Amino acid sequence: MIVALSGGVGGAKLALGLSRIMPPENLLVVVNTGDDFEHLGLSISPDIDTVAYTLAGLANREVGWGRHDETWSFMETMDALGGETWFRLGDRDIALHVERTRRLKSGENLSSVTADLCRRMGVGPRVLPMTDDPVRTRLLTNQGWLDFQEYFVHQRCEPVVSELQFQGAGAAKAHPDFLAALADASLEAVVICPSNPFISVEPILAIPGVRAALIASKAPIIAVSPIIAGRAVKGPTAKMMTELGLDATAGTVAERYNDLLDGYVIDNADMSEVVSIDARVTLAQTLMTTLEDRESLARIVLDAAAVLRRRELRGLRHRTAQ
């Protein structure tokens, strides 16, 4: 069994690669829900949907989110009526949000709704929200505190970020199946996908008990850098790092995960950073532009995890309980 921690587009790409080179039923993808929000009366889970659409073969391959077979009559009509159109919802995508909203309001929890919707879309791996409790990422910017989607989509990541807050994380409970998987003796690796560490991975780590469970896990933890040669493949990772007073490097991301990591996969372009990283480093091509790239990187990650398991058997494990 493999547990993958994922945000949206970047994480979904690696999750797809993993699902294609291993039995998909042995892959558990734990997804950030700090991006979730209500819009037009609908409960929207952007990262969950991106992962689900990607694993189902339904994602828009050009942008990485939404559906490839989408139509936009709803948005066109909403615009004509003077409604809010800054968060674009395709017609087919809206059907998913309507059904999720209906079922959540009827008393179902997010994980059970997600599991059923994924099954109906033909998703092989299990897609699990990090928690069934509400956690909302907020950012302190030069325009004050902003909800994540206001910053990310409406404001197009333009405000300068100085602080992040995961509202509700302290009171949230990690999904019990997530914690059980981390404690499972058959777990072969935990993979931190190349998602934004601040807004995709750290909301998961902010839930009480998750970091301790990761440290206690017997499986090696291996992360893939979302930074290549000082730039993010997609999204505001590098921009946010600079605004937070951090160097936008693969090494800096490793420092964010330092007490967790046994291994770290970085791009060949960042070879000079190997000596500064306190984990076993694997060099690879981490830019995933094709399906073959996704599968190749997934194989490299699992091979690196296998080496780390052998090191553990020899008593050379890097990570220690804290």
TORSE-893974 format. One record per residue (C-alpha): residue number from 1; residue in one letter; x, y, z. Coordinates in steps of 0.1 Angstrom, whole numbers, always signed. Layout:
<pts>
+-----+----+-------+-------+-------+
!   i ! aa !  east ! north !    up !
+-----+----+-------+-------+-------+
! NUM !  a !     X !     Y !     Z !
...
+-----+----+-------+-------+-------+
</pts>
This chain:
<pts>
+-----+----+-------+-------+-------+
!   i ! aa !  east ! north !    up !
+-----+----+-------+-------+-------+
!   1 !  m !    +0 !    +0 !    +0 !
!   2 !  i !   +11 !   +35 !    -8 !
!   3 !  v !    -3 !   +67 !    +8 !
!   4 !  a !    +1 !   +99 !   -13 !
!   5 !  l !    -5 !  +134 !    +1 !
!   6 !  s !   -18 !  +156 !   -26 !
!   7 !  g !   -31 !  +191 !   -35 !
!   8 !  g !   -45 !  +198 !   -69 !
!   9 !  v !   -29 !  +197 !  -103 !
!  10 !  g !    +8 !  +187 !   -95 !
!  11 !  g !    -3 !  +162 !   -69 !
!  12 !  a !   -29 !  +147 !   -93 !
!  13 !  k !    -3 !  +142 !  -120 !
!  14 !  l !   +19 !  +121 !   -98 !
!  15 !  a !   -11 !  +103 !   -83 !
!  16 !  l !   -21 !   +93 !  -118 !
!  17 !  g !   +14 !   +80 !  -125 !
!  18 !  l !   +13 !   +60 !   -94 !
!  19 !  s !   -21 !   +45 !  -102 !
!  20 !  r !    -8 !   +33 !  -136 !
!  21 !  i !   +22 !   +14 !  -124 !
!  22 !  m !    +8 !    -3 !   -93 !
!  23 !  p !   -25 !   -19 !   -84 !
!  24 !  p !   -48 !   +12 !   -81 !
!  25 !  e !   -67 !    -4 !   -52 !
!  26 !  n !   -34 !    -3 !   -32 !
!  27 !  l !   -31 !   +35 !   -36 !
!  28 !  l !   -47 !   +59 !   -10 !
!  29 !  v !   -46 !   +95 !   -21 !
!  30 !  v !   -52 !  +118 !    +9 !
!  31 !  v !   -63 !  +152 !    -4 !
!  32 !  n !   -61 !  +188 !   +10 !
!  33 !  t !   -95 !  +203 !   +18 !
!  34 !  g !   -82 !  +237 !   +29 !
!  35 !  d !   -92 !  +251 !    -5 !
!  36 !  d !  -128 !  +240 !    -1 !
!  37 !  f !  -154 !  +268 !    +0 !
!  38 !  e !  -191 !  +276 !    -7 !
!  39 !  h !  -199 !  +295 !   -39 !
!  40 !  l !  -233 !  +302 !   -54 !
!  41 !  g !  -247 !  +281 !   -26 !
!  42 !  l !  -226 !  +251 !   -37 !
!  43 !  s !  -201 !  +231 !   -17 !
!  44 !  i !  -169 !  +230 !   -38 !
!  45 !  s !  -138 !  +209 !   -32 !
!  46 !  p !  -113 !  +220 !   -59 !
!  47 !  d !   -84 !  +197 !   -50 !
!  48 !  i !  -106 !  +166 !   -45 !
!  49 !  d !  -123 !  +172 !   -78 !
!  50 !  t !   -90 !  +178 !   -96 !
!  51 !  v !   -76 !  +145 !   -83 !
!  52 !  a !  -108 !  +126 !   -90 !
!  53 !  y !  -112 !  +140 !  -126 !
!  54 !  t !   -75 !  +132 !  -133 !
!  55 !  l !   -77 !   +96 !  -120 !
!  56 !  a !  -109 !   +91 !  -139 !
!  57 !  g !   -94 !  +103 !  -172 !
!  58 !  l !  -118 !  +133 !  -173 !
!  59 !  a !   -95 !  +162 !  -165 !
!  60 !  n !   -89 !  +190 !  -189 !
!  61 !  r !   -54 !  +182 !  -200 !
!  62 !  e !   -46 !  +218 !  -211 !
!  63 !  v !   -51 !  +234 !  -177 !
!  64 !  g !   -51 !  +204 !  -154 !
!  65 !  w !   -84 !  +212 !  -136 !
!  66 !  g !  -120 !  +209 !  -146 !
!  67 !  r !  -133 !  +185 !  -172 !
!  68 !  h !  -121 !  +180 !  -208 !
!  69 !  d !  -156 !  +175 !  -221 !
!  70 !  e !  -170 !  +207 !  -206 !
!  71 !  t !  -196 !  +232 !  -218 !
!  72 !  w !  -202 !  +266 !  -205 !
!  73 !  s !  -239 !  +275 !  -209 !
!  74 !  f !  -244 !  +281 !  -172 !
!  75 !  m !  -215 !  +306 !  -170 !
!  76 !  e !  -227 !  +324 !  -201 !
!  77 !  t !  -262 !  +327 !  -187 !
!  78 !  m !  -249 !  +338 !  -153 !
!  79 !  d !  -228 !  +365 !  -170 !
!  80 !  a !  -258 !  +378 !  -190 !
!  81 !  l !  -278 !  +380 !  -157 !
!  82 !  g !  -250 !  +400 !  -140 !
!  83 !  g !  -241 !  +372 !  -116 !
!  84 !  e !  -206 !  +362 !  -102 !
!  85 !  t !  -185 !  +345 !  -128 !
!  86 !  w !  -150 !  +349 !  -114 !
!  87 !  f !  -149 !  +312 !  -104 !
!  88 !  r !  -157 !  +294 !  -136 !
!  89 !  l !  -179 !  +264 !  -132 !
!  90 !  g !  -186 !  +242 !  -163 !
!  91 !  d !  -220 !  +226 !  -168 !
!  92 !  r !  -208 !  +191 !  -161 !
!  93 !  d !  -188 !  +202 !  -132 !
!  94 !  i !  -218 !  +219 !  -116 !
!  95 !  a !  -237 !  +187 !  -116 !
!  96 !  l !  -210 !  +172 !   -93 !
!  97 !  h !  -212 !  +202 !   -70 !
!  98 !  v !  -250 !  +201 !   -68 !
!  99 !  e !  -250 !  +165 !   -59 !
! 100 !  r !  -222 !  +169 !   -33 !
! 101 !  t !  -241 !  +198 !   -18 !
! 102 !  r !  -274 !  +179 !   -16 !
! 103 !  r !  -258 !  +149 !    +0 !
! 104 !  l !  -238 !  +170 !   +26 !
! 105 !  k !  -269 !  +189 !   +35 !
! 106 !  s !  -287 !  +156 !   +40 !
! 107 !  g !  -262 !  +146 !   +66 !
! 108 !  e !  -236 !  +126 !   +48 !
! 109 !  n !  -199 !  +134 !   +54 !
! 110 !  l !  -174 !  +145 !   +28 !
! 111 !  s !  -154 !  +113 !   +27 !
! 112 !  s !  -185 !   +91 !   +20 !
! 113 !  v !  -198 !  +114 !    -7 !
! 114 !  t !  -163 !  +116 !   -23 !
! 115 !  a !  -160 !   +78 !   -22 !
! 116 !  d !  -193 !   +73 !   -40 !
! 117 !  l !  -188 !  +100 !   -66 !
! 118 !  c !  -153 !   +86 !   -74 !
! 119 !  r !  -167 !   +51 !   -77 !
! 120 !  r !  -193 !   +64 !  -102 !
! 121 !  m !  -166 !   +81 !  -122 !
! 122 !  g !  -146 !   +49 !  -124 !
! 123 !  v !  -117 !   +61 !  -101 !
! 124 !  g !   -95 !   +31 !   -91 !
! 125 !  p !   -75 !   +44 !   -62 !
! 126 !  r !   -92 !   +56 !   -30 !
! 127 !  v !   -95 !   +94 !   -28 !
! 128 !  l !   -98 !  +105 !    +8 !
! 129 !  p !  -103 !  +140 !   +22 !
! 130 !  m !   -78 !  +148 !   +49 !
! 131 !  t !  -107 !  +153 !   +73 !
! 132 !  d !  -145 !  +155 !   +73 !
! 133 !  d !  -143 !  +186 !   +94 !
! 134 !  p !  -142 !  +221 !   +79 !
! 135 !  v !  -107 !  +236 !   +75 !
! 136 !  r !  -102 !  +268 !   +55 !
! 137 !  t !   -69 !  +283 !   +43 !
! 138 !  r !   -67 !  +320 !   +47 !
! 139 !  l !   -39 !  +343 !   +38 !
! 140 !  l !   -28 !  +376 !   +53 !
! 141 !  t !   -19 !  +399 !   +24 !
! 142 !  n !   -13 !  +436 !   +17 !
! 143 !  q !   -51 !  +437 !   +12 !
! 144 !  g !   -58 !  +421 !   +46 !
! 145 !  w !   -70 !  +386 !   +53 !
! 146 !  l !   -83 !  +368 !   +22 !
! 147 !  d !  -100 !  +335 !   +18 !
! 148 !  f !   -80 !  +311 !    -3 !
! 149 !  q !  -101 !  +312 !   -35 !
! 150 !  e !  -105 !  +349 !   -33 !
! 151 !  y !   -67 !  +352 !   -33 !
! 152 !  f !   -60 !  +323 !   -57 !
! 153 !  v !   -87 !  +327 !   -84 !
! 154 !  h !  -105 !  +361 !   -79 !
! 155 !  q !   -73 !  +381 !   -72 !
! 156 !  r !   -51 !  +358 !   -94 !
! 157 !  c !   -24 !  +354 !   -67 !
! 158 !  e !   -15 !  +391 !   -71 !
! 159 !  p !   -17 !  +402 !   -34 !
! 160 !  v !   +15 !  +399 !   -14 !
! 161 !  v !   +13 !  +372 !   +12 !
! 162 !  s !   +29 !  +376 !   +47 !
! 163 !  e !   +11 !  +349 !   +67 !
! 164 !  l !   -11 !  +318 !   +63 !
! 165 !  q !   -38 !  +304 !   +86 !
! 166 !  f !   -56 !  +271 !   +85 !
! 167 !  q !   -88 !  +280 !  +101 !
! 168 !  g !  -105 !  +251 !  +119 !
! 169 !  a !   -74 !  +228 !  +117 !
! 170 !  g !   -68 !  +228 !  +154 !
! 171 !  a !  -103 !  +214 !  +161 !
! 172 !  a !  -104 !  +191 !  +131 !
! 173 !  k !   -99 !  +153 !  +133 !
! 174 !  a !   -78 !  +135 !  +107 !
! 175 !  h !   -98 !  +109 !   +89 !
! 176 !  p !   -94 !   +77 !  +109 !
! 177 !  d !   -87 !   +57 !   +77 !
! 178 !  f !   -58 !   +80 !   +70 !
! 179 !  l !   -43 !   +75 !  +104 !
! 180 !  a !   -49 !   +37 !  +102 !
! 181 !  a !   -31 !   +36 !   +69 !
! 182 !  l !    -1 !   +53 !   +83 !
! 183 !  a !    +1 !   +27 !  +111 !
! 184 !  d !    -5 !    -2 !   +88 !
! 185 !  a !   +25 !   -26 !   +88 !
! 186 !  s !   +19 !   -33 !   +51 !
! 187 !  l !   +24 !    +4 !   +41 !
! 188 !  e !   +54 !    +6 !   +18 !
! 189 !  a !   +57 !   +44 !   +14 !
! 190 !  v !   +42 !   +78 !   +21 !
! 191 !  v !   +46 !  +101 !    -9 !
! 192 !  i !   +43 !  +138 !    -5 !
! 193 !  c !   +34 !  +149 !   -41 !
! 194 !  p !   +48 !  +179 !   -58 !
! 195 !  s !   +21 !  +202 !   -45 !
! 196 !  n !   +25 !  +237 !   -29 !
! 197 !  p !   +39 !  +230 !    +6 !
! 198 !  f !   +22 !  +260 !   +21 !
! 199 !  i !   -13 !  +258 !    +8 !
! 200 !  s !   -16 !  +221 !    -2 !
! 201 !  v !    +5 !  +200 !   +21 !
! 202 !  e !    +8 !  +220 !   +53 !
! 203 !  p !   -30 !  +221 !   +58 !
! 204 !  i !   -29 !  +183 !   +60 !
! 205 !  l !    +1 !  +185 !   +84 !
! 206 !  a !   -18 !  +211 !  +106 !
! 207 !  i !   -44 !  +186 !  +117 !
! 208 !  p !   -37 !  +174 !  +152 !
! 209 !  g !   -20 !  +139 !  +152 !
! 210 !  v !   -10 !  +138 !  +115 !
! 211 !  r !   +26 !  +149 !  +119 !
! 212 !  a !   +31 !  +125 !  +148 !
! 213 !  a !   +15 !   +97 !  +129 !
! 214 !  l !   +38 !  +103 !  +100 !
! 215 !  i !   +69 !  +104 !  +122 !
! 216 !  a !   +58 !   +72 !  +139 !
! 217 !  s !   +50 !   +54 !  +106 !
! 218 !  k !   +74 !   +25 !   +98 !
! 219 !  a !   +72 !   +34 !   +61 !
! 220 !  p !   +97 !   +57 !   +44 !
! 221 !  i !   +84 !   +92 !   +36 !
! 222 !  i !   +95 !  +106 !    +3 !
! 223 !  a !   +86 !  +140 !   -12 !
! 224 !  v !   +89 !  +153 !   -47 !
! 225 !  s !  +100 !  +190 !   -50 !
! 226 !  p !   +74 !  +213 !   -66 !
! 227 !  i !  +103 !  +237 !   -75 !
! 228 !  i !  +126 !  +234 !  -105 !
! 229 !  a !  +155 !  +258 !  -109 !
! 230 !  g !  +139 !  +284 !   -86 !
! 231 !  r !  +105 !  +283 !  -103 !
! 232 !  a !   +72 !  +265 !   -96 !
! 233 !  v !   +58 !  +243 !  -124 !
! 234 !  k !   +24 !  +257 !  -118 !
! 235 !  g !    +8 !  +281 !   -92 !
! 236 !  p !   +22 !  +306 !   -68 !
! 237 !  t !   +46 !  +285 !   -48 !
! 238 !  a !   +78 !  +304 !   -58 !
! 239 !  k !   +61 !  +338 !   -55 !
! 240 !  m !   +47 !  +329 !   -20 !
! 241 !  m !   +81 !  +317 !    -8 !
! 242 !  t !   +98 !  +349 !   -19 !
! 243 !  e !   +71 !  +370 !    -2 !
! 244 !  l !   +75 !  +350 !   +30 !
! 245 !  g !  +112 !  +357 !   +31 !
! 246 !  l !  +123 !  +323 !   +19 !
! 247 !  d !  +145 !  +313 !   -10 !
! 248 !  a !  +125 !  +297 !   -38 !
! 249 !  t !  +145 !  +265 !   -40 !
! 250 !  a !  +140 !  +228 !   -37 !
! 251 !  g !  +162 !  +229 !    -6 !
! 252 !  t !  +139 !  +253 !   +11 !
! 253 !  v !  +109 !  +231 !    +5 !
! 254 !  a !  +129 !  +202 !   +20 !
! 255 !  e !  +135 !  +222 !   +51 !
! 256 !  r !   +97 !  +227 !   +55 !
! 257 !  y !   +94 !  +189 !   +57 !
! 258 !  n !  +127 !  +182 !   +74 !
! 259 !  d !  +115 !  +163 !  +105 !
! 260 !  l !   +94 !  +140 !   +83 !
! 261 !  l !  +116 !  +132 !   +52 !
! 262 !  d !  +135 !  +100 !   +46 !
! 263 !  g !  +139 !  +108 !    +9 !
! 264 !  y !  +135 !  +137 !   -15 !
! 265 !  v !  +133 !  +137 !   -53 !
! 266 !  i !  +145 !  +168 !   -70 !
! 267 !  d !  +149 !  +178 !  -106 !
! 268 !  n !  +183 !  +173 !  -124 !
! 269 !  a !  +185 !  +211 !  -127 !
! 270 !  d !  +188 !  +214 !   -89 !
! 271 !  m !  +218 !  +191 !   -86 !
! 272 !  s !  +238 !  +218 !   -68 !
! 273 !  e !  +214 !  +217 !   -39 !
! 274 !  v !  +219 !  +180 !   -30 !
! 275 !  v !  +246 !  +188 !    -3 !
! 276 !  s !  +222 !  +211 !   +16 !
! 277 !  i !  +194 !  +186 !   +19 !
! 278 !  d !  +192 !  +165 !   +50 !
! 279 !  a !  +176 !  +134 !   +34 !
! 280 !  r !  +185 !  +109 !    +8 !
! 281 !  v !  +182 !  +127 !   -25 !
! 282 !  t !  +172 !  +113 !   -59 !
! 283 !  l !  +178 !  +133 !   -91 !
! 284 !  a !  +152 !  +129 !  -118 !
! 285 !  q !  +132 !  +147 !  -144 !
! 286 !  t !  +104 !  +160 !  -123 !
! 287 !  l !   +85 !  +180 !  -150 !
! 288 !  m !   +55 !  +160 !  -160 !
! 289 !  t !   +42 !  +170 !  -194 !
! 290 !  t !   +32 !  +136 !  -207 !
! 291 !  l !   +16 !  +105 !  -194 !
! 292 !  e !   +49 !   +88 !  -198 !
! 293 !  d !   +65 !  +115 !  -176 !
! 294 !  r !   +40 !  +108 !  -149 !
! 295 !  e !   +46 !   +71 !  -150 !
! 296 !  s !   +84 !   +75 !  -151 !
! 297 !  l !   +85 !   +98 !  -121 !
! 298 !  a !   +62 !   +75 !  -102 !
! 299 !  r !   +86 !   +46 !  -108 !
! 300 !  i !  +115 !   +67 !   -96 !
! 301 !  v !   +97 !   +76 !   -65 !
! 302 !  l !   +87 !   +40 !   -57 !
! 303 !  d !  +122 !   +28 !   -65 !
! 304 !  a !  +137 !   +54 !   -41 !
! 305 !  a !  +112 !   +43 !   -14 !
! 306 !  a !  +123 !    +7 !   -19 !
! 307 !  v !  +160 !   +17 !   -13 !
! 308 !  l !  +149 !   +36 !   +18 !
! 309 !  r !  +131 !    +5 !   +31 !
! 310 !  r !  +163 !   -15 !   +27 !
! 311 !  r !  +183 !   +12 !   +45 !
! 312 !  e !  +158 !   +10 !   +74 !
! 313 !  l !  +163 !   -28 !   +76 !
! 314 !  r !  +200 !   -20 !   +80 !
! 315 !  g !  +193 !    +5 !  +108 !
! 316 !  l !  +202 !   +36 !   +87 !
! 317 !  r !  +169 !   +54 !   +89 !
! 318 !  h !  +171 !   +92 !   +88 !
! 319 !  r !  +138 !  +101 !  +105 !
! 320 !  t !  +134 !   +97 !  +143 !
! 321 !  a !  +105 !  +102 !  +166 !
! 322 !  q !  +102 !  +137 !  +182 !
+-----+----+-------+-------+-------+
</pts>
